[in-house]
């Protein structure tokens, strides 16, 4: 089960990094626009942080996106 969550966290992090890169935002810029530290954003992008709903909302603020956009990507919940 933990293996599944590790893959999901990694995929989510990759998606967040792509969103950030598409806007040419630095980690610091995102952090300055929300209530997250740039080191935690880096951990999220590297799949090392278990994201909660409040974190998704803060990331959305920092990325100037609707929170639903952060979850709008392909991921496999059944990946073993």
N, CA, C and O atoms as a DFTB+ gen file, in Angstrom:
320 C
 N C O
     1  1       0.820      -1.196       0.000
     2  2       0.000       0.000       0.000
     3  2       0.861       1.256       0.000
     4  3       0.574       2.191      -0.748
     5  1       1.903       1.304       0.812
     6  2       2.787       2.478       0.855
     7  2       3.437       2.723      -0.497
     8  3       3.673       3.868      -0.882
     9  1       3.726       1.642      -1.219
    10  2       4.321       1.770      -2.543
    11  2       3.384       2.557      -3.466
    12  3       3.833       3.409      -4.233
    13  1       2.076       2.267      -3.388
    14  2       1.093       3.006      -4.189
    15  2       1.138       4.487      -3.870
    16  3       1.161       5.320      -4.775
    17  1       1.152       4.822      -2.577
    18  2       1.146       6.228      -2.185
    19  2       2.443       6.926      -2.584
    20  3       2.423       8.110      -2.922
    21  1       3.539       6.233      -2.552
    22  2       4.807       6.835      -2.982
    23  2       4.748       7.229      -4.446
    24  3       5.212       8.307      -4.818
    25  1       4.185       6.373      -5.277
    26  2       4.057       6.661      -6.711
    27  2       3.089       7.820      -6.937
    28  3       3.347       8.698      -7.760
    29  1       1.986       7.821      -6.210
    30  2       1.011       8.907      -6.349
    31  2       1.633      10.229      -5.920
    32  3       1.449      11.240      -6.597
    33  1       2.365      10.241      -4.811
    34  2       3.027      11.470      -4.355
    35  2       4.051      11.947      -5.380
    36  3       4.161      13.145      -5.641
    37  1       4.797      11.010      -5.958
    38  2       5.796      11.374      -6.968
    39  2       5.122      11.957      -8.209
    40  3       5.574      12.967      -8.748
    41  1       4.041      11.320      -8.659
    42  2       3.314      11.813      -9.833
    43  2       2.695      13.181      -9.572
    44  3       2.722      14.055     -10.439
    45  1       2.139      13.366      -8.383
    46  2       1.565      14.664      -8.016
    47  2       2.654      15.728      -8.020
    48  3       2.452      16.824      -8.542
    49  1       3.801      15.411      -7.442
    50  2       4.917      16.350      -7.414
    51  2       5.385      16.748      -8.799
    52  3       5.679      17.916      -9.056
    53  1       5.452      15.774      -9.683
    54  2       5.844      16.058     -11.073
    55  2       4.831      16.989     -11.729
    56  3       5.201      17.910     -12.456
    57  1       3.568      16.742     -11.469
    58  2       2.506      17.591     -12.028
    59  2       2.625      19.024     -11.493
    60  3       2.502      19.985     -12.251
    61  1       2.862      19.158     -10.196
    62  2       3.000      20.491      -9.596
    63  2       4.201      21.221     -10.183
    64  3       4.116      22.409     -10.494
    65  1       5.318      20.514     -10.336
    66  2       6.509      21.134     -10.928
    67  2       6.225      21.601     -12.354
    68  3       6.664      22.682     -12.747
    69  1       5.502      20.805     -13.126
    70  2       5.166      21.199     -14.500
    71  2       4.291      22.445     -14.510
    72  3       4.495      23.345     -15.324
    73  1       3.309      22.499     -13.599
    74  2       2.474      23.706     -13.511
    75  2       3.328      24.924     -13.172
    76  3       3.184      25.985     -13.781
    77  1       4.214      24.761     -12.196
    78  2       5.077      25.881     -11.779
    79  2       5.989      26.308     -12.920
    80  3       6.134      27.499     -13.197
    81  1       6.601      25.333     -13.581
    82  2       7.505      25.644     -14.692
    83  2       6.772      26.324     -15.848
    84  3       7.327      27.208     -16.501
    85  1       5.529      25.913     -16.102
    86  2       4.766      26.507     -17.212
    87  2       4.498      27.986     -16.976
    88  3       4.269      28.737     -17.924
    89  1       4.526      28.402     -15.720
    90  2       4.317      29.809     -15.368
    91  2       5.635      30.548     -15.131
    92  3       5.644      31.746     -14.851
    93  1       6.738      29.824     -15.246
    94  2       8.060      30.381     -14.956
    95  2       8.140      30.938     -13.538
    96  3       8.779      31.965     -13.307
    97  1       7.497      30.265     -12.594
    98  2       7.534      30.664     -11.196
    99  2       8.656      29.918     -10.481
   100  3       8.824      28.713     -10.667
   101  1       9.408      30.623      -9.680
   102  2      10.399      29.975      -8.824
   103  2       9.679      29.413      -7.597
   104  3       8.530      29.757      -7.319
   105  1      10.378      28.548      -6.876
   106  2       9.823      28.040      -5.617
   107  2       9.520      29.196      -4.672
   108  3       8.486      29.206      -4.004
   109  1      10.412      30.155      -4.619
   110  2      10.214      31.301      -3.729
   111  2       9.004      32.139      -4.123
   112  3       8.283      32.640      -3.261
   113  1       8.783      32.291      -5.431
   114  2       7.626      33.069      -5.874
   115  2       6.337      32.385      -5.433
   116  3       5.427      33.034      -4.916
   117  1       6.262      31.067      -5.640
   118  2       5.067      30.330      -5.210
   119  2       4.889      30.481      -3.709
   120  3       3.787      30.759      -3.236
   121  1       5.964      30.299      -2.962
   122  2       5.903      30.390      -1.496
   123  2       5.453      31.782      -1.046
   124  3       4.726      31.911      -0.062
   125  1       5.881      32.812      -1.759
   126  2       5.515      34.178      -1.367
   127  2       4.037      34.466      -1.594
   128  3       3.489      35.399      -1.007
   129  1       3.387      33.670      -2.441
   130  2       1.990      33.893      -2.774
   131  2       1.051      33.011      -1.949
   132  3      -0.168      33.088      -2.104
   133  1       1.613      32.175      -1.073
   134  2       0.774      31.289      -0.278
   135  2       1.415      31.045       1.086
   136  3       2.471      31.597       1.395
   137  1       0.777      30.230       1.879
   138  2       1.239      29.964       3.230
   139  2       2.023      28.649       3.297
   140  3       1.764      27.806       4.156
   141  1       2.977      28.485       2.388
   142  2       3.857      27.316       2.367
   143  2       5.300      27.779       2.228
   144  3       5.582      28.775       1.561
   145  1       6.188      27.065       2.848
   146  2       7.610      27.341       2.755
   147  2       8.154      26.753       1.452
   148  3       7.720      25.685       1.021
   149  1       9.102      27.451       0.828
   150  2       9.643      26.939      -0.437
   151  2      10.301      25.570      -0.285
   152  3      10.321      24.796      -1.243
   153  1      10.836      25.252       0.883
   154  2      11.432      23.932       1.079
   155  2      10.347      22.847       1.098
   156  3      10.578      21.732       0.630
   157  1       9.174      23.169       1.634
   158  2       8.072      22.199       1.608
   159  2       7.524      22.017       0.200
   160  3       7.137      20.911      -0.177
   161  1       7.489      23.088      -0.576
   162  2       7.054      22.981      -1.967
   163  2       8.025      22.089      -2.732
   164  3       7.605      21.271      -3.549
   165  1       9.304      22.240      -2.474
   166  2      10.308      21.379      -3.095
   167  2      10.086      19.919      -2.698
   168  3      10.181      19.026      -3.540
   169  1       9.794      19.675      -1.427
   170  2       9.518      18.302      -0.971
   171  2       8.290      17.732      -1.662
   172  3       8.267      16.552      -2.011
   173  1       7.273      18.555      -1.862
   174  2       6.072      18.108      -2.574
   175  2       6.443      17.720      -3.998
   176  3       6.050      16.657      -4.479
   177  1       7.200      18.579      -4.669
   178  2       7.585      18.311      -6.059
   179  2       8.446      17.063      -6.183
   180  3       8.463      16.423      -7.234
   181  1       9.154      16.716      -5.124
   182  2      10.014      15.536      -5.144
   183  2       9.345      14.303      -4.535
   184  3      10.001      13.285      -4.312
   185  1       8.034      14.395      -4.265
   186  2       7.287      13.257      -3.759
   187  2       7.633      12.862      -2.336
   188  3       7.410      11.717      -1.942
   189  1       8.175      13.788      -1.558
   190  2       8.632      13.504      -0.199
   191  2       7.710      14.078       0.875
   192  3       8.081      14.109       2.048
   193  1       6.524      14.528       0.496
   194  2       5.635      15.226       1.424
   195  2       4.228      14.702       1.225
   196  3       3.733      14.658       0.098
   197  1       3.580      14.305       2.306
   198  2       2.201      13.836       2.230
   199  2       1.273      15.042       2.220
   200  3       1.156      15.747       3.223
   201  1       0.627      15.278       1.117
   202  2      -0.157      16.491       0.901
   203  2      -1.558      16.347       1.490
   204  3      -2.233      15.339       1.284
   205  1      -1.977      17.365       2.221
   206  2      -3.335      17.437       2.758
   207  2      -4.146      18.424       1.945
   208  3      -3.601      19.176       1.137
   209  1      -5.443      18.417       2.164
   210  2      -6.326      19.324       1.440
   211  2      -5.913      20.779       1.633
   212  3      -5.920      21.558       0.680
   213  1      -5.555      21.146       2.851
   214  2      -5.134      22.533       3.105
   215  2      -3.883      22.881       2.300
   216  3      -3.724      24.021       1.863
   217  1      -3.008      21.920       2.107
   218  2      -1.794      22.135       1.312
   219  2      -2.147      22.347      -0.151
   220  3      -1.565      23.209      -0.810
   221  1      -3.090      21.573      -0.664
   222  2      -3.523      21.736      -2.056
   223  2      -4.109      23.131      -2.261
   224  3      -3.845      23.776      -3.276
   225  1      -4.887      23.584      -1.314
   226  2      -5.479      24.923      -1.420
   227  2      -4.390      25.993      -1.409
   228  3      -4.448      26.936      -2.198
   229  1      -3.407      25.860      -0.535
   230  2      -2.312      26.838      -0.491
   231  2      -1.484      26.795      -1.772
   232  3      -1.115      27.842      -2.303
   233  1      -1.190      25.596      -2.275
   234  2      -0.449      25.481      -3.538
   235  2      -1.220      26.155      -4.669
   236  3      -0.634      26.850      -5.499
   237  1      -2.518      25.950      -4.700
   238  2      -3.349      26.571      -5.745
   239  2      -3.239      28.095      -5.684
   240  3      -3.136      28.753      -6.719
   241  1      -3.260      28.651      -4.478
   242  2      -3.071      30.102      -4.331
   243  2      -1.713      30.515      -4.895
   244  3      -1.616      31.481      -5.651
   245  1      -0.688      29.791      -4.529
   246  2       0.664      30.127      -4.955
   247  2       0.873      30.003      -6.450
   248  3       1.691      30.713      -7.035
   249  1       0.124      29.091      -7.065
   250  2       0.259      28.874      -8.508
   251  2      -0.792      29.634      -9.320
   252  3      -0.846      29.507     -10.543
   253  1      -1.624      30.420      -8.641
   254  2      -2.705      31.157      -9.318
   255  2      -3.588      30.217     -10.143
   256  3      -3.906      30.495     -11.299
   257  1      -3.972      29.110      -9.528
   258  2      -4.810      28.113     -10.187
   259  2      -5.963      27.724      -9.270
   260  3      -5.885      27.906      -8.055
   261  1      -7.019      27.195      -9.847
   262  2      -8.099      26.614      -9.055
   263  2      -7.578      25.292      -8.483
   264  3      -6.851      24.577      -9.173
   265  1      -7.929      24.954      -7.244
   266  2      -7.423      23.703      -6.657
   267  2      -7.699      22.460      -7.506
   268  3      -6.910      21.514      -7.484
   269  1      -8.792      22.448      -8.243
   270  2      -9.099      21.279      -9.074
   271  2      -8.036      21.044     -10.147
   272  3      -7.805      19.905     -10.552
   273  1      -7.396      22.102     -10.602
   274  2      -6.351      21.982     -11.627
   275  2      -5.154      21.178     -11.101
   276  3      -4.461      20.510     -11.868
   277  1      -4.921      21.249      -9.797
   278  2      -3.797      20.533      -9.206
   279  2      -4.025      19.027      -9.197
   280  3      -3.072      18.251      -9.119
   281  1      -5.275      18.617      -9.276
   282  2      -5.591      17.185      -9.291
   283  2      -6.008      16.702     -10.674
   284  3      -6.431      15.557     -10.833
   285  1      -5.891      17.559     -11.659
   286  2      -6.302      17.234     -13.022
   287  2      -5.121      16.688     -13.825
   288  3      -4.553      17.372     -14.677
   289  1      -4.773      15.453     -13.532
   290  2      -3.704      14.765     -14.254
   291  2      -3.948      13.269     -14.132
   292  3      -4.700      12.829     -13.262
   293  1      -3.316      12.487     -15.001
   294  2      -3.492      11.037     -14.975
   295  2      -2.635      10.408     -13.907
   296  3      -1.424      10.626     -13.857
   297  1      -3.263       9.626     -13.052
   298  2      -2.515       8.827     -12.087
   299  2      -3.254       7.526     -11.868
   300  3      -4.474       7.457     -12.019
   301  1      -2.515       6.507     -11.513
   302  2      -3.058       5.168     -11.365
   303  2      -3.160       4.830      -9.890
   304  3      -2.146       4.661      -9.213
   305  1      -4.382       4.731      -9.393
   306  2      -4.596       4.388      -7.986
   307  2      -4.309       2.917      -7.695
   308  3      -4.136       2.533      -6.538
   309  1      -4.260       2.107      -8.726
   310  2      -4.065       0.671      -8.549
   311  2      -2.644       0.210      -8.863
   312  3      -2.378      -0.991      -8.902
   313  1      -1.740       1.141      -9.086
   314  2      -0.365       0.806      -9.450
   315  2       0.340       0.133      -8.286
   316  3       0.447       0.717      -7.207
   317  1       0.822      -1.086      -8.486
   318  2       1.538      -1.810      -7.421
   319  2       3.014      -1.726      -7.593
   320  3       3.763      -2.278      -6.787
